[in-house]
């Protein structure tokens, strides 16, 4: 899964977290200053807003990619050249 950059509200350090985790109600500790960041859709902090928007966009792109992958048919298995077209004969005449 894709990751999203998050900027700490206290120390301004930038770190990454998976987009699937970054949803309403999620909390994460900054690896640098160890402050706990709370992620909510209605947050007023611009760093949290940006991270939530980027995570939502990344999840949407992943869903569209999965849907496109499921919609395209898989290619049929290709037989090796050595055995292509050969069948077992019913009875051999000597």
N, C-alpha and C positions, 0 to 999 in steps of 0.2 A: 504494500500500500504506500501511497505517496506521503510525503511529510510536508509540514508547514513550518515556516519560520515564525518564532514568537520572540517579541522584544519584551524584556522584563520591565515592569512599571517602576521598579525602584532603582536598579543599577544600570538599566538600559542595555544589558548584555543580550545578545541574540543567540537563541538556541532552537533546536528542532524538536518536533513531536509529530506522531502520526496523525493524519487528518481524520481517521476513523475515531480516534479517542477524543478529539477536540470538539465536544458537543456541549449543549447546555447542561450545567451542573458539574462539569469536570473541573478538577483542581489539580494543579501541578506545582511542584517546588522548583524554583529557579536553581540551576546547578551552580551558579556563581555566588549569589548572596543569600540563598536559601529562604527567600520570602515565598509564601504560598500565594499563587495566582489562582483566582477563581474565574472560570469562563462561563459567562451568561450571555444569552442573546440580547438582553436589554442593558448591557454594560455601557457606561458612558465614557470609559477610557478608550482613547483612540487605538492604543496598541492591542487591546483585547478585541475591539471591534474589527480591526484589520485581520487579526489571526482567525477569528470566527468566520469572517467573510471568505478568506482564502481557503479555510478548511471546508466550508460548504461548497465552494467552487471545485475543489479537488475531489470531494466525494461525488459530486455530480458528474465530473469527467470520468471517474472510475466506473460509475454506473452505466454511462453511455458506452464506454469501451466494452464492458461486459455484455451489454445488450447487442452491440455490433458483432461481438465475437460469437454469441449464441445464434445470431441471425444468419451468419454465413455458414454454408455447409462445409463440412470437413472434406478434404480431398480423399478419394478412395485409396486404399492401401496399394502401393505399387509392388508388383511381384519382381523378384530379382530376375536379371537377364538369363541366368542359368536355367531357371525352371519355368520361365514364361512360355506358355503354350504347350508344355509337355503334359501329357496325361498318362495314366497307367493303362497299359493295354489289357484287355479282358483275358485273352488267352494267346500264348505265343505258340507259333508253329515252328517246329524244329526241322 
